[in-house]
Amino acid sequence: MSARKWTGALVCAAALAWGWLAATPAGFTQSAVASDETDFQGMPPGKGREETFYACVVCHSMRLVTQQGLSRDRWDEAIDWMVEEQDMPELEPADRALIVDYLAEFYGPDRKADTQSTQ
């Protein structure tokens, strides 16, 4: 086999291998699941997790959020303070309600998130 044909065969084999790897659904691997949890810095799954994460990490780590343990009303007041004093962009009303609900459920005074992370 000539060098030119050999190179062509290698390129073709590499392209086929790449296509097979790219078609493998990464969502079913253990590392992808662990990566998803790492991406949300340990936040428990729930309605509003993604919105909460992206609204908060723009300015600070989730550790600052998760250690608070505030009631729903206090979380709402904290968002008012961040908007007024820290130049946080105003949230859309639906997003704000979703975020406050998530924070109150998982990072309220009873810290539901703490019990879920130890299970």
C-alpha positions as CSV (number, residue, x, y, z in Angstrom):
1,M,0.0,0.0,0.0
2,S,1.4,3.4,-0.9
3,A,2.0,6.1,1.7
4,R,-0.8,8.2,0.2
5,K,-3.3,5.3,0.5
6,W,-2.1,4.5,4.0
7,T,-2.6,8.1,5.1
8,G,-6.0,8.1,3.6
9,A,-7.0,4.9,5.3
10,L,-5.7,6.3,8.7
11,V,-7.7,9.5,8.2
12,C,-10.8,7.5,7.4
13,A,-10.4,5.2,10.4
14,A,-9.8,8.2,12.7
15,A,-13.0,9.9,11.3
16,L,-15.0,6.7,11.9
17,A,-13.7,6.3,15.5
18,W,-14.4,10.0,16.2
19,G,-17.9,9.6,14.9
20,W,-18.5,6.6,17.1
21,L,-17.2,8.4,20.2
22,A,-19.2,11.5,19.5
23,A,-22.4,9.4,19.1
24,T,-21.9,7.7,22.5
25,P,-24.5,9.2,24.9
26,A,-22.4,10.8,27.7
27,G,-25.5,11.4,29.8
28,F,-25.4,7.8,30.9
29,T,-21.9,7.6,32.2
30,Q,-21.0,7.9,35.9
31,S,-18.6,10.7,35.3
32,A,-21.3,12.8,33.5
33,V,-23.6,12.3,36.5
34,A,-20.9,13.4,38.9
35,S,-20.0,16.3,36.7
36,D,-23.6,17.5,36.6
37,E,-23.7,17.5,40.4
38,T,-20.3,19.3,40.5
39,D,-21.5,21.9,38.1
40,F,-24.3,22.9,40.6
41,Q,-21.8,22.9,43.5
42,G,-23.8,20.2,45.4
43,M,-27.2,21.8,45.1
44,P,-30.0,19.2,45.4
45,P,-32.1,18.6,42.3
46,G,-35.4,20.5,42.4
47,K,-37.6,22.9,40.5
48,G,-35.6,26.1,40.2
49,R,-32.1,24.7,40.9
50,E,-30.7,25.8,37.5
51,E,-32.2,29.3,37.7
52,T,-31.0,29.7,41.3
53,F,-27.5,28.5,40.5
54,Y,-27.0,30.8,37.5
55,A,-28.6,33.9,39.2
56,C,-26.2,33.5,42.2
57,V,-22.9,32.4,40.8
58,V,-22.6,35.5,38.6
59,C,-21.5,37.3,41.8
60,H,-20.4,34.7,44.4
61,S,-20.1,31.0,45.1
62,M,-23.0,28.9,46.1
63,R,-21.3,28.3,49.5
64,L,-22.3,31.9,50.5
65,V,-25.9,31.0,49.6
66,T,-26.1,27.6,51.1
67,Q,-24.8,28.6,54.5
68,Q,-27.6,31.2,55.1
69,G,-30.6,29.2,56.2
70,L,-33.1,32.0,55.6
71,S,-36.9,31.9,55.6
72,R,-38.8,32.6,52.3
73,D,-39.4,36.2,53.3
74,R,-35.8,36.7,54.3
75,W,-34.6,35.2,50.9
76,D,-36.9,37.7,49.2
77,E,-35.5,40.6,51.2
78,A,-32.0,39.4,50.5
79,I,-32.7,39.6,46.8
80,D,-34.1,43.1,47.2
81,W,-30.9,44.1,49.0
82,M,-28.7,42.6,46.3
83,V,-30.6,44.4,43.6
84,E,-30.6,47.8,45.5
85,E,-27.2,47.7,47.0
86,Q,-25.1,45.3,45.0
87,D,-26.3,46.1,41.5
88,M,-27.8,42.7,40.9
89,P,-29.9,42.7,37.8
90,E,-33.7,42.7,38.6
91,L,-35.1,39.2,38.1
92,E,-38.2,38.5,36.1
93,P,-41.1,38.0,38.5
94,A,-41.6,34.3,37.5
95,D,-37.8,33.6,37.9
96,R,-37.7,35.4,41.2
97,A,-40.6,33.4,42.6
98,L,-39.0,30.1,41.3
99,I,-35.6,31.1,42.9
100,V,-37.1,32.2,46.2
101,D,-39.2,29.0,46.4
102,Y,-36.1,26.8,45.7
103,L,-34.0,28.7,48.3
104,A,-36.7,28.5,50.9
105,E,-37.3,24.8,50.3
106,F,-33.6,23.6,50.3
107,Y,-31.8,26.4,52.2
108,G,-34.4,27.6,54.7
109,P,-34.1,27.5,58.5
110,D,-34.5,23.7,58.5
111,R,-31.8,23.1,55.8
112,K,-33.5,20.4,53.8
113,A,-30.5,20.3,51.5
114,D,-28.2,19.3,54.4
115,T,-30.3,16.2,55.1
116,Q,-30.4,15.2,51.4
117,S,-26.6,15.5,50.9
118,T,-26.0,13.0,53.6
119,Q,-28.4,10.3,52.2
